Amino acid sequence: MRINKYLALCGVAGRRGAEKFIKQGKVSVNGKIINEFAVDVDEKNDVVRFDGKILNIPQSFTYIMLNKPKGYICSNSDEKGRKTVFDLIQSDKRLFTVGRLDYDTEGLLIITDDGALCKKLTHPSNEIGKTYIVKIDGKISENALAALRNGVILDDGFKTSESIVKILKAENDSTRIEISIHEGHNRQIKRMFGAVGKQVVFLKRVSVGNLRLGGLKRGEFRHLKKREILEISK
Ligand code: URA
């Protein structure tokens, strides 16, 4: 594309203003100051600078919140032919999931093409909180709850950090529990409950950071609002 269009897309100036800056010798392409307007730039490979600073065309990324139903995998394809979460989105963009939920787990899944945000949200040092609703068969003892709160040793020897655990509903044959963690080890919740001798029979993620699933129905998705994108990108 023409250099003045490139400068305009980067928000430096309108096309006319861009020509003025080129005349003033403020614009360089691959290290060489340019002094004519009829220069084409390859927006993927050329390095364009204005006043010495690299200019990039702002990207418009996609940010989706999906209420993943069970029976879908978090992958672009599956050798067993199972349905993937992308079958529910049907976008022509190359999207990926931020972390994963198991095949039989439901709930809040972020899907995007913003690699930097994905890295940030999944990096353990950022300690993004995630809240899950867990159902187990039967009852759970106070000792087991205390162990989950204080940290348990998983089957690979990893000790989990402190978590917040609340009983939501205790019945004779089952218990519903809310648990918030800020780590993201593979199958962490099921393995934490496994460590206290309890098998998870239902698992749903209801929040990631400040994002809540709210009234989004199973299998439905929505685009994140600008405010939500800013919040999770902080
Ligand atoms: N923990 C699990 O065990 N499974 C999930 O899908 C997410 C968290």
Boltz pocket constraint, residues with backbone or C-beta under 6 A from the ligand:
constraints:
  - pocket:
      binder: B
      contacts: [[A, 100], [A, 101], [A, 102], [A, 103], [A, 105], [A, 185], [A, 186], [A, 187], [A, 188], [A, 189], [A, 190], [A, 191], [A, 203]]
      max_distance: 6.0
